[in-house]
Each structure stands twice: as C-alpha cells, then as structure tokens.
Amino acid sequence: MGFRMVLEAQPDLEVVGEASDGSEAIELARRTRPDVVLMDVRMPGTDGITATAEITAELPETRVLVLTTFDLDEYAFGGLRAGASGFLLKDARPDELLAAIRAVAAGDAAVSPRVTRRMIELFGAQLPGERERADAAAALTPREREILVAIGRGLSNTEIAAELFLTESTVKTHVGRVLAKLGLRDRVHAVIFAYEHGLVTGTQGSAKSAS
C-alpha cells in the first residue's frame, strides 16, 4: 500500500494492478501488459523468481524489478538470472524506488554491473558449467567481444572508452549492438552472460581467451 501511494502520486506512473503471490502476478501481467513489474521474490506458492522467469519469457517488453531484503541476497541474484532488470531493497527511499522504476522502464538496469559482478562472485557456484564459448560469442566482432568483456568486468562506458581509446558515443553504439546480437535485456545481463560463458573469471574479473 505504501508503494502504491508513492507511485500514484507521480504524474508519469500508473499502477495497473496488485497481486498477492507469484501465480496471480503472472496472470495479472498477462492481462495488463505492464511496462514494469515490482516483484517481491519471497512469496507463498509461486515465488518471485519463478514468476519473474515466466513473465520475462512470455512478455519480453515487460521489465521486472525485484524486491529483496539484502543487496547481496541469493534471491536477488536468482531474480537477475531469471530475467529481472534490477533489484531494490525493501527499505528503499521513495526517491530510490521512483528512480529505479523509471530506469528500468527506460531500458536501463537498476543495479550497477559492479554489484552484479560481486553477486556472481558470491553465488558463482550456482552458475551452470562453462558452455561453448566460441559459439556463444560467434556473432560478435572482435571489438564487440572486447566491449562485452569490459562490461563483464564492471566497467562503465567512460572507463571502456578510456581503456580502448574510443569515444563514449562509439562505446554506447557497440554496447547496443552487443545486447542486440546476444538477445540481452541490459548491461546486467551482459555481465551475467560474460561470467556464464567463461569470458570473465569469477574470482579476478580478468578476461579469458574466448578462442
């Protein structure tokens, strides 16, 4: 109720529904096709991670922002891997809540790549075995692969530009192409992709050969 009051006071946001559990959230999302779903990961019955996976798979235009108690929570990590575009602490201030929702709605991630990298390091045992790295990045040019590895290391566009001697606008263009070619929602999922496919190590964050 508190979240709803904050959201309904904003001229650019509209609350289209509320759900009491994951199953209800899935059905409600199907009916209302929201831009953003604010998802509690710990619920009775169908949990938020399962609901997030179903919603993001069925409704690719809908972004999910998961709510968690701790910023380095295995549930938050599970939510990101299930397709969420970010996570938010339950005790977040109203301005943080609004900023996160707007960021996710705009196609950005509501969690920094550095935090995602730290979560992957902590919960790396949950990652599947290393896949065929060559196949995973086959669609990328050598420069785009460099950009992906840099994203996986948690670098910002500014840092990537400085390291690779490129302009920020060029980096932004490459980032967009990487996401599009790999079918990734945002930078957070690019970080996860890079780790899952062995392009970045889990303990040192250094690039590995992808040959």
Residue frames relative to the residue before (quaternion, step in Angstrom):
aa qw qx qy qz dx dy dz
M 1.0000 0.0000 0.0000 0.0000 0.00 0.00 0.00
G 0.6407 0.5315 -0.3227 0.4504 3.55 1.03 -0.81
F 0.6411 0.5133 -0.3180 0.4737 3.56 0.98 -0.85
R 0.6617 0.5244 -0.3181 0.4313 3.55 0.88 -0.94
M 0.6373 0.5338 -0.3286 0.4483 3.57 0.96 -0.83
V 0.6482 0.5133 -0.3135 0.4670 3.57 0.98 -0.86
L 0.7001 0.4903 -0.2723 0.4420 3.55 0.86 -0.99
E 0.6904 0.4950 -0.2926 0.4391 3.58 0.90 -0.88
A 0.6075 0.5543 -0.3543 0.4452 3.57 1.25 -0.29
Q 0.6246 0.5464 -0.3319 0.4484 3.58 1.30 -0.17
P 0.4598 -0.7202 0.4451 0.2678 3.62 -0.75 0.97
D 0.7296 0.4302 -0.2424 0.4731 3.59 1.14 -0.53
L 0.6941 0.4318 -0.2706 0.5084 3.59 1.28 0.04
E 0.0703 -0.7861 0.6136 0.0254 3.56 -1.08 0.77
V 0.2997 -0.7341 0.5825 0.1789 3.58 -0.86 0.97
V 0.1520 -0.8341 0.5268 0.0602 3.60 -0.48 1.16
G 0.8203 -0.0999 0.0456 0.5613 3.60 1.21 -0.04
E 0.2080 -0.7432 0.6219 0.1328 3.52 -1.36 0.33
A 0.1273 -0.7903 0.5971 0.0522 3.57 -1.03 0.80
S 0.3986 -0.7428 0.4944 0.2121 3.57 -1.06 0.74
D 0.7962 0.0593 -0.0556 0.5995 3.60 1.23 -0.27
G 0.7456 -0.4452 0.2708 0.4154 3.54 -1.31 0.15
S 0.6460 0.5265 -0.3254 0.4467 3.58 0.94 -0.86
E 0.6611 0.4940 -0.2995 0.4788 3.54 0.96 -0.89
A 0.6228 0.5487 -0.3376 0.4440 3.59 1.04 -0.76
I 0.6403 0.5251 -0.3234 0.4580 3.58 0.98 -0.84
E 0.6876 0.4788 -0.2849 0.4655 3.58 0.84 -0.98
L 0.6555 0.5140 -0.3114 0.4573 3.57 0.99 -0.83
A 0.6358 0.5241 -0.3261 0.4635 3.56 1.02 -0.78
R 0.6261 0.5393 -0.3337 0.4536 3.57 1.01 -0.79
R 0.7126 0.4634 -0.2616 0.4572 3.58 0.94 -0.87
T 0.7927 0.3588 -0.1699 0.4627 3.59 0.86 -0.94
R 0.2063 -0.8155 0.5135 0.1695 3.61 1.25 -0.42
P 0.0755 0.8425 -0.5297 0.0634 3.62 0.70 1.01
D 0.5477 -0.5866 0.4773 0.3580 3.54 -1.26 0.41
V 0.8016 0.0694 0.0083 0.5938 3.57 1.02 -0.87
V 0.1554 -0.7457 0.6403 0.0990 3.55 -1.11 0.79
L 0.2222 -0.7381 0.6247 0.1247 3.57 -0.88 1.01
M 0.0448 -0.8702 0.4863 -0.0650 3.56 -0.17 1.37
D 0.2925 -0.7121 0.6122 0.1806 3.55 -0.87 1.01
V 0.3553 -0.7698 0.4834 0.2177 3.61 -0.68 0.99
R 0.7402 0.3579 -0.2267 0.5221 3.60 1.13 -0.46
M 0.2325 0.7593 -0.5645 0.2252 3.54 -0.28 1.33
P 0.5591 -0.5812 0.4501 0.3834 3.62 -1.17 0.41
G 0.7645 0.3196 -0.2405 0.5056 3.58 -1.16 0.50
T 0.8039 -0.1237 0.1424 0.5641 3.56 -0.79 -1.04
D 0.3005 -0.7880 0.5079 0.1756 3.58 -0.50 1.16
G 0.7076 -0.4977 0.3157 0.3896 3.53 -1.30 0.26
I 0.6150 0.5493 -0.3566 0.4391 3.58 1.10 -0.60
T 0.6558 0.4971 -0.2995 0.4828 3.56 0.96 -0.91
A 0.6593 0.5074 -0.3041 0.4641 3.56 0.96 -0.90
T 0.6286 0.5368 -0.3291 0.4565 3.58 1.02 -0.80
A 0.6536 0.5205 -0.3120 0.4523 3.58 0.90 -0.92
E 0.6830 0.4832 -0.2940 0.4621 3.60 0.90 -0.89
I 0.6703 0.5050 -0.3055 0.4499 3.56 0.91 -0.90
T 0.7032 0.4619 -0.2862 0.4585 3.60 0.81 -0.94
A 0.6379 0.5189 -0.3313 0.4626 3.59 1.11 -0.60
E 0.7385 0.4206 -0.2197 0.4791 3.57 0.94 -0.91
L 0.7915 0.2054 -0.0850 0.5693 3.57 1.06 -0.78
P 0.1532 -0.8528 0.4918 0.0857 3.61 0.35 1.19
E 0.6495 0.5165 -0.3254 0.4533 3.60 1.17 -0.44
T 0.6255 0.5320 -0.3357 0.4617 3.59 1.26 -0.29
R 0.2311 -0.7722 0.5800 0.1179 3.58 -0.83 1.00
V 0.2160 -0.7761 0.5812 0.1150 3.55 -1.08 0.75
L 0.1137 -0.7542 0.6457 0.0365 3.54 -1.00 0.97
V 0.2016 -0.8248 0.5192 0.0977 3.59 -0.41 1.19
L 0.3299 -0.7288 0.5734 0.1768 3.53 -1.17 0.74
T 0.0445 0.8038 -0.5899 0.0629 3.56 -0.86 0.94
T 0.5545 -0.6261 0.4428 0.3232 3.56 -1.24 0.40
F 0.7944 0.1721 -0.0710 0.5781 3.57 1.05 -0.80
D 0.5198 -0.6766 0.4212 0.3076 3.58 -0.96 0.81
L 0.7394 0.2734 -0.2129 0.5773 3.61 1.19 -0.31
D 0.2306 0.7881 -0.5097 0.2566 3.50 0.79 1.19
E 0.5127 -0.6510 0.4524 0.3297 3.60 -0.91 0.84
Y 0.6039 0.5496 -0.3648 0.4474 3.60 1.14 -0.53
A 0.6258 0.5213 -0.3386 0.4711 3.58 1.04 -0.74
F 0.6393 0.5180 -0.3169 0.4716 3.57 0.98 -0.84
G 0.6492 0.5168 -0.3099 0.4642 3.56 0.98 -0.87
G 0.6374 0.5343 -0.3194 0.4542 3.54 1.05 -0.77
L 0.6473 0.5104 -0.3149 0.4704 3.57 0.99 -0.82
R 0.6800 0.4784 -0.2946 0.4712 3.57 0.91 -0.85
A 0.6412 0.5200 -0.3215 0.4637 3.58 1.19 -0.51
G 0.6981 -0.4875 0.2694 0.4499 3.57 1.25 -0.10
A 0.4465 0.6891 -0.4652 0.3307 3.59 1.25 0.00
S 0.4013 -0.7292 0.5087 0.2203 3.56 -1.14 0.65
G 0.8123 -0.0648 0.0228 0.5792 3.57 1.22 0.18
F 0.2266 -0.7560 0.5845 0.1882 3.53 -1.28 0.03
L 0.1882 -0.7747 0.6005 0.0622 3.50 -1.25 0.56
L 0.4488 -0.6755 0.5097 0.2873 3.56 -1.00 0.79
K 0.5591 -0.6383 0.4162 0.3267 3.57 -1.02 0.80
D 0.7133 0.4123 -0.2639 0.5016 3.58 1.14 -0.47
A 0.2746 0.7838 -0.5113 0.2211 3.58 1.21 0.46
R 0.5148 -0.6294 0.4861 0.3202 3.56 -1.11 0.69
P 0.6638 -0.5159 0.3522 0.4113 3.62 -1.13 0.50
D 0.6686 0.4962 -0.3223 0.4504 3.60 0.92 -0.82
E 0.6283 0.5213 -0.3343 0.4708 3.60 1.11 -0.64
L 0.6239 0.5419 -0.3237 0.4608 3.55 1.04 -0.83
L 0.6899 0.4841 -0.2775 0.4612 3.56 0.83 -1.01
A 0.6538 0.5152 -0.3153 0.4558 3.58 0.94 -0.88
A 0.6564 0.5157 -0.3093 0.4555 3.59 0.97 -0.85
I 0.6598 0.5038 -0.3088 0.4641 3.59 0.91 -0.88
R 0.6764 0.4864 -0.2995 0.4649 3.58 0.90 -0.87
A 0.6293 0.5349 -0.3351 0.4535 3.58 1.03 -0.77
V 0.6767 0.4856 -0.2886 0.4723 3.56 0.89 -0.95
A 0.6407 0.5274 -0.3223 0.4555 3.59 0.98 -0.82
A 0.6896 0.4779 -0.2686 0.4732 3.57 1.11 -0.70
G 0.6083 -0.5850 0.3463 0.4097 3.58 1.27 -0.04
D 0.5563 0.5829 -0.4022 0.4347 3.57 1.27 0.11
A 0.4865 -0.6417 0.4988 0.3204 3.57 -1.31 0.07
A 0.3348 -0.7554 0.5319 0.1854 3.56 -0.97 0.83
V 0.6854 0.3227 -0.3179 0.5701 3.54 0.95 0.93
S 0.4735 -0.7036 0.4468 0.2848 3.55 -0.84 0.90
P 0.6000 -0.5674 0.4170 0.3797 3.61 -1.11 0.59
R 0.6096 0.5591 -0.3598 0.4316 3.60 1.08 -0.66
V 0.6554 0.4905 -0.3133 0.4813 3.59 0.97 -0.82
T 0.6283 0.5290 -0.3319 0.4639 3.57 1.00 -0.81
R 0.6378 0.5252 -0.3255 0.4599 3.56 0.96 -0.86
R 0.6568 0.5065 -0.3141 0.4619 3.60 0.93 -0.84
M 0.6324 0.5224 -0.3277 0.4687 3.58 1.02 -0.78
I 0.6494 0.5132 -0.3205 0.4606 3.58 0.96 -0.84
E 0.6350 0.5245 -0.3307 0.4607 3.58 1.02 -0.76
L 0.6860 0.4903 -0.2829 0.4571 3.58 0.98 -0.86
F 0.8035 0.2442 -0.1037 0.5330 3.55 0.96 -0.88
G 0.2290 0.8366 -0.4728 0.1554 3.53 1.24 0.49
A 0.5678 0.6055 -0.3885 0.3999 3.59 1.14 -0.50
Q 0.6239 0.5541 -0.3393 0.4343 3.58 1.20 -0.43
L 0.5448 0.6321 -0.4030 0.3758 3.58 1.22 -0.35
P 0.5155 -0.6289 0.4722 0.3402 3.59 -1.07 0.64
G 0.6757 -0.4783 0.3590 0.4311 3.55 -1.27 0.22
E 0.6452 -0.5393 0.3723 0.3928 3.56 -1.19 0.53
R 0.3072 -0.7688 0.5391 0.1546 3.56 -0.85 1.00
E 0.6914 -0.4237 0.3503 0.4688 3.54 -1.29 -0.18
R 0.2850 -0.8112 0.4846 0.1610 3.56 -0.12 1.28
A 0.6302 0.5438 -0.3499 0.4296 3.58 0.94 -0.77
D 0.6695 0.4912 -0.2940 0.4734 3.57 0.95 -0.91
A 0.6355 0.5720 -0.3346 0.3961 3.57 0.94 -0.88
A 0.8031 0.2557 -0.1175 0.5251 3.57 0.92 -0.88
A 0.3067 0.8014 -0.4751 0.1947 3.58 1.25 0.28
A 0.6642 0.5238 -0.3079 0.4355 3.57 1.08 -0.68
L 0.6342 0.5619 -0.3253 0.4198 3.58 1.22 -0.35
T 0.4515 -0.6270 0.5541 0.3098 3.53 -1.22 0.56
P 0.6745 -0.4749 0.3444 0.4482 3.64 -1.16 0.27
R 0.6536 0.5036 -0.3204 0.4654 3.61 0.97 -0.80
E 0.6578 0.5041 -0.3162 0.4618 3.58 0.94 -0.84
R 0.6234 0.5237 -0.3430 0.4684 3.58 1.07 -0.66
E 0.6123 0.5357 -0.3403 0.4715 3.58 1.06 -0.73
I 0.6479 0.5178 -0.3083 0.4658 3.55 0.99 -0.88
L 0.6449 0.5263 -0.3190 0.4532 3.59 0.94 -0.87
V 0.6534 0.5047 -0.3111 0.4707 3.58 0.93 -0.90
A 0.6497 0.5166 -0.3144 0.4605 3.59 0.98 -0.83
I 0.6236 0.5150 -0.3344 0.4838 3.58 1.03 -0.77
G 0.6534 0.5303 -0.3056 0.4455 3.56 0.97 -0.91
R 0.6625 0.4845 -0.2976 0.4876 3.56 1.15 -0.57
G 0.5625 -0.6463 0.3641 0.3653 3.57 1.27 0.02
L 0.4275 0.7187 -0.4611 0.2969 3.58 1.20 0.31
S 0.4338 -0.6681 0.5403 0.2711 3.56 -1.14 0.68
N 0.6851 -0.4585 0.3448 0.4490 3.58 -1.24 0.15
T 0.6323 0.5388 -0.3259 0.4513 3.56 1.03 -0.80
E 0.6806 0.4844 -0.2823 0.4716 3.57 0.94 -0.91
I 0.6305 0.5207 -0.3318 0.4704 3.58 1.04 -0.76
A 0.6364 0.5397 -0.3229 0.4465 3.57 0.96 -0.90
A 0.6787 0.4878 -0.2910 0.4655 3.58 0.93 -0.91
E 0.6877 0.4993 -0.2892 0.4405 3.57 0.92 -0.87
L 0.7763 0.3361 -0.1631 0.5077 3.58 0.99 -0.86
F 0.4176 -0.7367 0.4406 0.2980 3.58 1.34 0.14
L 0.4515 0.6462 -0.4653 0.4026 3.53 0.88 1.09
T 0.5090 -0.5874 0.4986 0.3837 3.57 -1.24 0.17
E 0.6170 -0.5595 0.3950 0.3876 3.57 -1.17 0.49
S 0.6298 0.5353 -0.3446 0.4450 3.58 1.02 -0.72
T 0.6333 0.5160 -0.3274 0.4749 3.58 1.07 -0.72
V 0.6344 0.5202 -0.3259 0.4698 3.57 0.99 -0.82
K 0.6448 0.5284 -0.3200 0.4501 3.57 0.92 -0.89
T 0.6385 0.5192 -0.3180 0.4707 3.58 1.02 -0.81
H 0.6619 0.5004 -0.3023 0.4692 3.58 0.93 -0.90
V 0.6285 0.5355 -0.3360 0.4531 3.59 0.96 -0.84
G 0.6545 0.5175 -0.3098 0.4559 3.57 0.93 -0.89
R 0.6621 0.5014 -0.3031 0.4673 3.58 1.00 -0.82
V 0.6225 0.5370 -0.3371 0.4587 3.58 1.02 -0.79
L 0.6704 0.4966 -0.3003 0.4624 3.58 0.85 -0.96
A 0.6723 0.5054 -0.2994 0.4505 3.57 0.93 -0.92
K 0.6869 0.4995 -0.2905 0.4409 3.60 0.85 -0.96
L 0.7481 0.3849 -0.2090 0.4985 3.57 1.02 -0.81
G 0.4402 -0.7206 0.4418 0.3028 3.59 1.28 -0.01
L 0.4022 0.7230 -0.4608 0.3211 3.57 1.10 0.74
R 0.5216 -0.6763 0.4309 0.2914 3.56 -1.02 0.81
D 0.8012 -0.1230 0.1464 0.5671 3.58 0.91 -0.90
R 0.7637 -0.3858 0.2594 0.4479 3.56 -1.33 -0.04
V 0.5904 0.5776 -0.3733 0.4225 3.59 1.03 -0.72
H 0.7112 0.4407 -0.2651 0.4792 3.56 0.89 -0.91
A 0.5629 0.5561 -0.3896 0.4712 3.57 1.22 -0.33
V 0.6189 0.5293 -0.3363 0.4729 3.60 1.04 -0.75
I 0.6685 0.4961 -0.2982 0.4670 3.56 0.86 -0.98
F 0.6308 0.5390 -0.3223 0.4558 3.59 0.96 -0.89
A 0.6683 0.5167 -0.3046 0.4401 3.57 0.85 -0.97
Y 0.6759 0.4749 -0.2919 0.4822 3.59 1.01 -0.77
E 0.6733 0.5161 -0.3050 0.4328 3.56 0.87 -0.94
H 0.7566 0.3782 -0.2030 0.4934 3.54 1.06 -0.73
G 0.5784 -0.6600 0.3511 0.3265 3.56 1.22 0.45
L 0.4335 0.7048 -0.4660 0.3132 3.59 1.20 0.33
V 0.7490 0.1658 -0.1134 0.6314 3.57 1.30 -0.38
T 0.4564 -0.6897 0.4865 0.2817 3.57 -0.96 0.83
G 0.5288 -0.6655 0.4322 0.3012 3.55 -1.13 0.57
T 0.7483 0.4194 -0.2309 0.4592 3.58 1.07 -0.55
Q 0.7908 0.3035 -0.1569 0.5079 3.55 1.04 -0.70
G 0.3554 -0.7532 0.4868 0.2636 3.60 1.19 -0.42
S 0.4904 0.6498 -0.4442 0.3741 3.57 1.17 0.48
A 0.5802 -0.6054 0.4187 0.3486 3.53 -1.15 0.61
K 0.1924 -0.7475 0.6232 0.1262 3.54 -1.17 0.69
S 0.6024 -0.5467 0.4231 0.3990 3.55 -1.16 0.43
A 0.2030 -0.7869 0.5717 0.1131 3.55 -0.96 0.83
S 0.3883 0.7294 -0.4791 0.2961 3.55 1.18 0.47
